[in-house]
Every structure is written in structure tokens, then in C-alpha cells.
């Protein structure tokens, strides 16, 4: 492990002990994580004895599901599930790639991140509640706000929190996990507290998954700041990795050009 990775590991270990870190999240979807990058995250996260979350590329991304199973991912999230039909397709894809015995070791979730999905909430919750998989819900506040013509700057407003509280009540009534993400920072804490009063199992930054029971902890703001530091280190590590790859053959290229010309 290089210095950045050692520093990342130290953050995760402290986060688990003090800040309620449950896991680290990667995305094959919007983040576009490559497999070699994901393997580095996987090693660091497992060394910290934390869970691994992965957002797959779509509701029926079979290859992503197969790789998630191979890597032993703990949380699998399907993005942009806007209709009951899309949720059924996701659950069918899970059933094709995972056995019922695997369900106990893996949490399957789907994103509610658009106003269209919210308008179809009753149908989505009904499909989830009736499934043996019992997928949980991840409410993505940033994409939801943008899809509702409210803009990213509105994610911590009362109007957005009320949408999340409606989803929280549905999850509580049907015993489905609820995770909240999207622009989670210190400013989000009061809204998350109001959601937790109904139901909230986890919340997440772009990379770190938190235990919602730690929301009232005096160290939670330090935990969120450390999560930002972790992401900075990860991006810097990624940049250096590909920079080294891009220049590793420069000497040989110049030597061959000198022979060729």
C-alpha cells in the first residue's frame, strides 16, 4: 500500500471506532469506477473490517451483479428505479445471479432519486414489500432536487426533507431499510435527525456509509469531515495511479522512435 492508501486505511479504522462508519461505497454508474480501482477500494475497506457498497449501472445490469457477487459486495444499489416495472426487473436480475441463501449476506437496495419515482412510491413500496429479497430504499437528495426543478442548493430545505419523511414512513410501515444520501454534510444533520425520528438505517456521503444511530454523537461532524478527507485521498490516489500508467512506457517509446527514424 502506498502512503495515500495507508492514510485512507487509518481514516477508515478511526471512522469505524469513533464515527459510526459502516462501509465504503463505489459506483459503476455515475462515478464510473473501473474494476482495478474498485479492487483497491475493496482491499482497503476489508483491511478496515468494513462493508463494501456498490451502485451498479442499472436495474438490470447482470454483469455488474455477477461481479458484485464475485467480489463479495455487502450492499448493492440499483440506480434510477422509477417504476414498479423497473424494480421488478431489478429483482428478477438479482434472482438470476444470487441464490436465496445469498440474500442473508447481501443488502439489495434501489434508488429513489427523481420526482417520477416519488410519484410511483406506493407501487414501488408494494413490489419491494412483497418480494422475498425485501430491497431497501436509498433516497438520493441531489438528483431528486434537480429532477424536481429545485436545484442542488435546495437539498437541505424543509420541502425536500418532507419528501424524504414520506418515504421514511412508507419504509417504516413495510419494514424496509432506508438510506439517505446526496450532498450529506454538517448542514444536513438536522434534516437527517427529523427523518431518523421516523426511520433511517444509514446515511452516506459519496464514499462513506454511516450508521444512522451515530447521528446524535458529538463526533459526527468530525466523522463527516474525515469522510471528505478520505474522498480527497482516494481521488488523488486514482490520479497518481493513472498518471504513472500514462508515463510508464515513455522511455521505451523514445528509444523505439530513435531506431525507427
C-alpha positions, -999 to 999 in steps of 0.1 A, spaced: 0 0 0 12 35 -8 10 65 16 -23 77 3 -38 42 8 -23 39 43 -38 72 52 -72 61 38 -70 29 59 -62 50 90 -93 71 84 -115 41 80 -102 24 111 -108 56 132 -141 61 115 -153 26 125 -142 31 161 -153 67 166 -177 79 139 -200 51 130 -185 42 97 -202 10 83 -187 8 49 -173 24 17 -193 29 -14 -182 28 -51 -202 33 -83 -201 15 -116 -228 40 -125 -222 78 -123 -187 75 -107 -177 51 -134 -154 31 -112 -131 7 -131 -125 -28 -118 -89 -22 -109 -99 9 -89 -126 -10 -72 -102 -37 -62 -80 -11 -44 -111 2 -25 -121 -34 -17 -87 -42 -2 -85 -11 19 -121 -15 31 -117 -51 41 -85 -43 60 -105 -19 80 -131 -46 86 -159 -26 70 -186 -34 45 -185 -26 8 -213 -9 -11 -216 -8 -49 -240 11 -71 -245 -9 -103 -250 5 -137 -288 0 -139 -317 -20 -127 -309 -50 -150 -271 -48 -150 -264 -86 -149 -227 -83 -154 -224 -58 -126 -243 -81 -103 -221 -111 -112 -190 -91 -104 -205 -78 -72 -212 -114 -61 -176 -124 -71 -162 -95 -50 -184 -102 -20 -201 -69 -20 -223 -63 10 -246 -35 -2 -258 -34 -38 -278 -4 -51 -297 -1 -83 -299 35 -97 -328 53 -113 -356 29 -104 -386 50 -113 -414 25 -118 -427 -8 -103 -417 -25 -136 -381 -13 -133 -380 -26 -97 -394 -60 -108 -367 -61 -135 -340 -54 -108 -354 -81 -85 -355 -106 -114 -319 -98 -122 -309 -104 -86 -328 -137 -86 -308 -148 -117 -275 -141 -101 -280 -147 -64 -294 -177 -46 -320 -173 -17 -292 -183 7 -272 -153 -5 -299 -128 5 -290 -131 41 -254 -119 34 -262 -91 10 -284 -60 13 -301 -51 -20 -314 -15 -24 -328 7 -51 -325 45 -56 -355 68 -54 -338 99 -69 -364 115 -92 -399 131 -87 -412 104 -111 -400 77 -87 -416 95 -58 -449 98 -77 -448 60 -81 -438 54 -45 -468 33 -35 -463 9 -63 -425 7 -57 -430 0 -20 -456 -26 -27 -433 -45 -51 -404 -43 -25 -425 -54 4 -439 -84 -14 -405 -97 -26 -385 -123 -7 -355 -100 -13 -371 -71 5 -349 -44 -11 -343 -13 9 -345 23 -4 -318 48 -10 -331 84 -13 -307 104 -34 -314 140 -24 -293 158 -50 -307 141 -81 -342 142 -66 -340 180 -60 -327 186 -96 -354 164 -111 -380 184 -92 -367 217 -106 -355 227 -72 -317 227 -78 -289 213 -57 -289 242 -34 -323 231 -20 -313 197 -7 -314 207 30 -347 227 28 -378 216 46 -396 209 14 -370 182 4 -369 167 39 -407 163 38 -404 142 6 -378 120 24 -400 118 55 -429 104 34 -406 77 21 -393 71 56 -429 64 68 -435 40 40 -403 22 48 -412 20 84 -447 7 77 -433 -20 54 -401 -28 74 -378 -17 46 -343 -3 52 -339 34 44 -306 51 35 -303 88 27 -275 102 5 -267 131 -17 -248 161 -5 -246 149 31 -226 174 51 -229 190 85 -257 212 72 -278 180 65 -277 168 101 -309 185 114 -329 171 85 -314 137 89 -324 138 126 -360 145 116 -360 116 92 -345 93 118 -374 101 141 -395 81 116 -369 56 102 -334 59 90 -309 30 90 -279 45 73 -268 77 56 -239 82 32 -216 107 16 -202 99 -19 -178 73 -4 -186 66 33 -216 48 47 -226 58 82 -247 41 109 -277 64 115 -276 56 152 -245 78 153 -263 110 142 -265 123 178 -229 115 186 -208 145 195 -181 134 170 -204 131 139 -192 164 124 -156 152 127 -167 120 110 -182 138 81 -150 159 77 -129 128 78 -151 113 50 -143 143 28 -106 138 35 -110 101 26 -125 110 -8 -98 136 -15 -71 109 -8 -90 84 -30 -92 109 -59 -55 118 -55 -46 81 -54 -66 74 -85 -49 104 -103 -14 92 -94 -22 57 -104 -33 66 -140 -6 92 -143 20 65 -136 4 42 -162 4 70 -188 41 76 -185 55 41 -177 65 35 -214 79 69 -223 115 58 -222 109 28 -245 87 48 -269 115 73 -273 141 46 -278 120 29 -305 113 62 -322 151 68 -324 155 34 -341 126 39 -364 136 73 -376 
